[in-house]
Amino acid sequence: MAGEKEKVIKLFNELIEKGEEIKSNLKRLYFSGNKKSVNTELYESWRTSCLTLLKSTFSSSSPHYDRFVNLKIFDYYNATQVYLGILTSARDDIAKGYFYHKDLMLSVNIYNSLLNRSVELAKRGELEKSVGILEAVILEILVKILDYKKIPHEEVTTIEELADLLFKKEVIEEDNRNKLREISEFLKDSVIVKLSVDEYLERVKWVQNFLYDYLGSRILILN
């Protein structure tokens, strides 16, 4: 991943260099009173390239992208100075070791969407379908964590076994292992008839928090 990081840093440096040229030209125009002579086509092309790089590197939900796209300064010169500050900050974050992990972001979004779907079904009284989705998502989350940590798990198939393995490898805390085992028992056929929507939703909420703690927080990872 180091090679990819250096490539992205180079792209940021190129945009920062281009932005400095634009800023210098804007400064000359502004001090000469020719504000209307700004090459808007060139400016917007540079700005679009900046947005594309920020989005593809950090995602559209990142602070860097959000600050850039929502900037409310309509003065070209001053806006450019702020844009350059955002680009420099983003480049420095990558250089220090932070890098966006696209696979984890995609997985987190998919799992969270499925959990929300499970909640909708539970609220409609379709608990059996909800249980199936929740159990499948928990299994996928645990497997994704193991894969991310490069821990072999070919012979491990149940929620209890996966939770025990993660605990044994010191990836999750004991209280998380115990909660996962409790939820697994809760979802088994022998207790489905005892399910209440409120109890079910409480457990879905816990799984969502677990998802963000162990995968979502790794979206910006240390290389």
C-alpha positions in Angstrom: 0.0 0.0 0.0 3.0 2.3 0.4 3.4 2.7 -3.4 -0.3 3.7 -3.6 0.2 6.2 -0.9 3.2 7.8 -2.6 1.2 8.0 -5.9 -1.7 9.8 -4.1 0.7 12.2 -2.4 2.2 13.0 -5.8 -1.3 13.8 -7.2 -2.0 16.1 -4.3 1.3 17.8 -4.8 0.5 18.4 -8.5 -2.9 20.0 -7.6 -1.3 22.1 -4.8 1.4 23.3 -7.3 -1.3 24.2 -9.8 -3.3 25.9 -7.1 -0.4 28.0 -6.1 0.0 29.2 -9.8 -3.7 30.1 -9.9 -3.4 31.9 -6.6 -0.4 34.0 -7.9 -2.3 34.9 -11.0 -5.4 35.9 -9.0 -3.3 38.0 -6.7 -1.8 40.0 -9.6 -5.3 40.4 -11.1 -6.8 41.6 -7.8 -4.1 44.1 -7.0 -4.3 45.5 -10.6 -8.1 45.7 -10.3 -8.9 43.2 -13.0 -11.0 40.8 -11.0 -13.3 40.1 -14.0 -10.3 38.7 -16.0 -10.3 35.5 -14.0 -10.1 32.4 -16.2 -13.1 30.6 -14.8 -12.8 27.6 -17.1 -9.3 26.9 -15.8 -10.3 27.6 -12.2 -13.3 25.3 -12.3 -11.3 22.6 -14.0 -8.7 22.7 -11.1 -11.4 22.8 -8.5 -13.2 19.8 -10.0 -9.9 17.8 -10.1 -9.4 18.7 -6.4 -12.9 17.4 -5.5 -12.4 14.2 -7.5 -9.2 13.4 -5.7 -10.5 14.2 -2.3 -13.6 12.1 -2.9 -11.8 9.1 -4.3 -9.2 9.2 -1.6 -11.2 10.0 1.6 -14.8 9.6 0.4 -17.6 12.2 0.2 -18.3 11.9 3.9 -14.8 12.9 5.0 -14.1 16.3 6.7 -11.6 17.3 3.9 -14.2 16.7 1.1 -17.0 18.3 3.1 -15.0 21.5 3.9 -13.9 21.8 0.2 -17.3 21.2 -1.4 -19.3 23.4 1.2 -16.9 26.4 1.2 -19.0 29.6 1.1 -16.4 32.1 0.0 -17.2 33.6 -3.4 -14.0 35.5 -3.8 -11.7 33.5 -6.1 -8.5 34.6 -4.4 -9.5 34.0 -0.8 -11.3 30.8 -1.7 -8.2 29.5 -3.4 -6.2 30.1 -0.3 -8.7 28.0 1.8 -8.8 25.3 -0.9 -5.0 25.0 -0.8 -5.1 24.7 3.0 -7.5 21.8 2.7 -5.4 20.1 0.1 -2.3 20.5 2.1 -4.0 19.1 5.2 -5.3 16.1 3.3 -1.9 15.4 1.8 -0.2 15.7 5.2 -2.7 13.3 6.8 -1.8 10.7 4.1 1.9 11.4 4.5 1.6 10.8 8.3 0.0 7.4 7.7 -3.7 7.9 7.3 -5.3 6.4 4.2 -8.8 5.7 3.2 -9.7 2.0 3.0 -12.3 1.8 0.3 -13.2 -1.9 0.9 -14.0 -1.3 4.5 -16.1 1.7 3.7 -18.1 -0.3 1.2 -18.6 -3.2 3.6 -19.7 -0.9 6.5 -22.2 0.8 4.2 -23.6 -2.5 3.0 -23.8 -4.1 6.5 -25.4 -1.0 7.9 -28.0 -0.9 5.1 -28.9 -4.5 5.8 -29.2 -3.9 9.5 -31.6 -1.0 8.8 -33.6 -3.3 6.5 -33.8 -5.8 9.4 -35.2 -3.0 11.7 -37.8 -2.1 9.1 -38.9 -5.8 8.9 -39.0 -6.1 12.7 -41.2 -3.0 13.0 -43.6 -4.6 10.4 -43.8 -7.7 12.5 -41.8 -9.8 10.2 -39.4 -11.0 12.9 -38.4 -14.3 11.2 -37.0 -12.4 8.2 -35.4 -9.9 10.4 -33.6 -12.6 12.4 -32.3 -14.2 9.2 -30.8 -10.9 8.1 -29.3 -10.0 11.4 -27.6 -13.4 11.9 -26.2 -13.3 8.4 -24.8 -9.7 8.9 -23.2 -10.6 12.2 -21.4 -13.5 10.6 -20.2 -11.4 7.7 -19.0 -8.7 10.1 -17.0 -11.1 12.2 -15.5 -12.8 9.1 -14.6 -9.3 7.7 -12.8 -8.4 10.9 -10.9 -11.7 10.8 -9.9 -11.2 7.2 -8.9 -7.7 7.9 -6.6 -9.0 10.7 -5.4 -11.8 8.5 -6.5 -14.4 11.0 -7.3 -17.9 9.5 -10.9 -19.1 10.2 -11.7 -21.8 7.7 -13.0 -24.2 10.3 -14.9 -21.6 12.3 -18.5 -21.1 11.1 -20.8 -20.0 14.0 -21.2 -16.7 15.7 -20.0 -18.2 18.9 -16.9 -19.8 17.4 -16.0 -16.6 15.5 -16.5 -14.5 18.6 -14.3 -16.9 20.6 -11.6 -16.8 18.0 -11.6 -13.0 17.9 -11.4 -12.9 21.7 -8.6 -15.4 21.7 -6.6 -13.4 19.3 -7.2 -10.3 21.4 -9.1 -8.4 18.7 -12.3 -7.9 20.8 -12.9 -7.5 24.5 -14.5 -10.2 26.6 -17.7 -8.2 27.1 -18.1 -8.0 23.3 -17.5 -11.8 23.0 -20.1 -12.4 25.7 -22.6 -10.1 24.0 -22.2 -11.8 20.7 -22.7 -15.2 22.2 -25.8 -13.8 24.0 -27.2 -12.4 20.8 -26.6 -15.7 19.0 -28.6 -17.6 21.6 -31.3 -14.9 21.4 -31.6 -15.5 17.7 -31.8 -19.3 17.8 -35.1 -21.0 16.8 -35.8 -22.0 20.4 -36.2 -18.4 21.6 -37.7 -16.8 18.4 -41.2 -17.1 19.8 -40.2 -15.0 22.8 -38.8 -12.1 20.8 -40.3 -8.7 21.3 -39.6 -5.9 18.8 -38.0 -3.7 21.5 -35.6 -6.5 22.6 -34.8 -7.2 19.0 -34.1 -3.5 18.1 -31.9 -3.1 21.2 -29.7 -5.9 19.9 -29.6 -4.5 16.3 -28.4 -1.2 17.8 -25.6 -3.0 19.6 -24.5 -4.7 16.4 -24.5 -1.4 14.6 -22.3 0.1 17.3 -20.0 -2.9 17.2 -19.8 -2.6 13.4 -18.6 1.0 13.6 -16.2 0.3 16.5 -14.5 -2.6 14.7 -14.8 -1.7 11.0 -16.0 1.8 10.6 -13.2 3.3 12.8 -10.7 1.5 10.6 -11.8 3.3 7.4 -9.0 5.8 8.1 -6.2 3.4 8.9 -2.5 3.6 9.9 -0.2 2.1 7.3 
